[in-house]
Amino acid sequence: MKKLAILHTTPVTIPVMKALIRERMEQIEIINLLDDSILPEINTAGRITEEVRNRIACMMRMAKTAGAEVILSACSSIGGAVEETGRTADIPVYRIDEPMAEKAIGYGRIGVAATLASTIEPTTELVRRKAAQKGREPKVECLVMKEAGALLNAGREDEYNELVRKELERLAGSNDIVVLAQVSMARAIDGLTEEERKKYLTSPVSGVEAVLSEMWGWEKQGKDKE
């Protein structure tokens, strides 16, 4: 049985990631590792602390002990730390937002949106680094919707979606493409038309498909195949 370990910093991402994987590959065991104390600590300290790095390393060791063949980080806020720690891991480690960042650098003006301040810096750093590797210098505009996180945590999903969608539309008006820095934000654009969605890049689908494709040869089918 194939085994994929996913690192979470919020329970919100667990059902989202599970559904995406199951839709594409049923014969796979998913190991969810959650530490919901990480984001509050990062936001309080204003940075990724050494204690957080240690807990990330601990989760990665737990994933290996559980028999995982690959690790996927579902949180952009810890993406950089996961990437760094993963360099010494004995199994492949992926960031959920890396495929999204690689697509974004094809545009000249990129908006990066998040509901947590802790997510903006690592996502923006990833986009700029990917662009530099290709010799590009896109203009990057950042937006943090601080009020949205509280709505989602309170279970007020409709209000969350409305707020996020409104702010995203504003950001999209001044940029060629908008990057949604958090997995949980993807729900806010579910109601948009196919044409409207072209202005946005989300990490869940592209991140999951990259892992399944590179690790186990999964391919898109029919007209969606690229």
LINVENHU-V617378 format. One record per pair of residues at least 4 apart in sequence whose C-alpha atoms are under 8 Angstrom apart, sorted by the first residue. I is the first residue (numbers start at 0). J is the second residue. Records with the same first field share a line. If there is no record, write none. Layout:
I = J, J
//
This chain:
0 = 26, 27, 28
1 = 26, 27, 28, 67, 68
2 = 27, 28, 29, 30, 66, 67, 68, 69
3 = 27, 28, 29, 30, 67, 68, 69, 70, 71
4 = 29, 30, 31, 32, 62, 67, 68, 69, 70, 71
5 = 29, 30, 31, 32, 70, 71, 72, 73
6 = 31, 32, 33, 58, 70, 71, 72, 73, 74
7 = 12, 13, 31, 32, 33, 34, 35, 72, 73, 74
8 = 33, 34, 35, 36, 37, 38, 73, 74
9 = 13, 33, 34, 35
10 = 14, 33, 35
11 = 15, 183
12 = 16, 73, 182, 183
13 = 17, 31
14 = 18
15 = 19
16 = 20, 73, 203, 207
17 = 21, 29
18 = 22
19 = 23, 203, 204, 207
20 = 24, 25, 207
21 = 25, 27
23 = 217
24 = 211, 217
30 = 62, 65, 67
32 = 58, 62
35 = 39
36 = 40
37 = 41, 51
38 = 42, 76, 117
39 = 43
40 = 44, 47, 48, 51
41 = 45, 46, 47, 48, 51, 117
42 = 46, 116, 117
44 = 48
45 = 117
46 = 117
47 = 51, 52, 77, 80
48 = 52
49 = 53
50 = 54
51 = 55
52 = 56, 80
53 = 57
54 = 58
55 = 59, 80, 81, 84
56 = 60, 81, 84
57 = 61
58 = 62
59 = 63, 70
60 = 64
61 = 65
62 = 66, 67, 70
63 = 67, 68, 90
68 = 90, 91
69 = 90, 91, 92, 93, 214
70 = 90, 91, 92, 93
71 = 92, 93, 94, 95, 210
72 = 77, 78, 81, 92, 93, 94, 95
73 = 94, 95, 182, 203
74 = 78, 94, 95, 181, 182
75 = 79, 94, 95, 96, 118, 121, 122, 180, 181
76 = 117, 118, 119, 120, 121, 122
77 = 81, 118, 121
78 = 82, 94, 95, 96, 121, 122
79 = 83, 121
80 = 84
81 = 85, 92, 94
82 = 86, 92, 93, 94
84 = 88
85 = 91, 92
88 = 92
93 = 97, 210
94 = 206
95 = 202, 203, 205, 206, 207
96 = 100, 122, 180, 201, 202, 203, 205, 206
97 = 101, 125, 202, 206
98 = 102, 202, 205, 206, 209
99 = 103, 178, 200, 201, 202, 205, 206
100 = 104, 122, 125, 126, 129, 178
101 = 105, 126, 129, 130
103 = 109, 126, 176, 177, 178, 200
104 = 109, 126, 129, 130, 135, 137
106 = 137, 175, 176
107 = 136, 137, 138, 175
108 = 137, 138, 139, 140, 174, 175, 176
109 = 137, 138, 139, 140, 174, 175, 176, 177, 178
110 = 139, 140, 141, 142, 170, 171, 174, 175, 176, 177, 178
111 = 119, 122, 123, 139, 140, 141, 142, 177, 178, 179, 180
112 = 119, 141, 142, 143, 144, 167, 177, 178, 179, 180
113 = 118, 119, 142, 143, 144, 179, 180, 181, 184
114 = 118, 143, 144, 145, 146, 147, 148, 181
115 = 119, 143, 144, 145, 148
116 = 120, 143, 145
117 = 121
118 = 122, 180, 181
119 = 123, 141, 142, 143, 180
120 = 124
121 = 125
122 = 126, 180
123 = 127, 139, 141
124 = 128
125 = 129
126 = 130
127 = 131, 136, 137
128 = 132
129 = 133
130 = 134, 135, 136, 137
131 = 135, 136
140 = 174
142 = 170
144 = 148, 163, 166
145 = 149
146 = 150
147 = 151, 159, 162, 163
148 = 152, 159
149 = 153
150 = 154, 155, 156, 158, 159
151 = 155, 156, 159
155 = 159
156 = 160
157 = 161
158 = 162
159 = 163, 187
160 = 164, 186, 187, 188
161 = 165, 187
162 = 166
163 = 167, 184, 187
164 = 168, 187, 188
165 = 169
166 = 170
167 = 171, 177
168 = 172
169 = 173
170 = 174, 177
171 = 175, 176, 177, 198, 199
175 = 198
176 = 198, 199, 200
177 = 198, 199, 200
178 = 199, 200, 201
179 = 184, 185, 199, 200, 201, 202
180 = 184, 201, 202
181 = 185, 201, 202
182 = 201, 202, 203
184 = 188
185 = 189, 201, 202, 203
188 = 196
191 = 195, 196
192 = 196
193 = 197
194 = 198
201 = 205
202 = 206
203 = 207
204 = 208
205 = 209
206 = 210
207 = 211
208 = 212, 217
209 = 213
210 = 214, 215
211 = 215, 216, 217
212 = 216, 217, 218
213 = 217
218 = 224
219 = 223, 224, 225
220 = 224
//
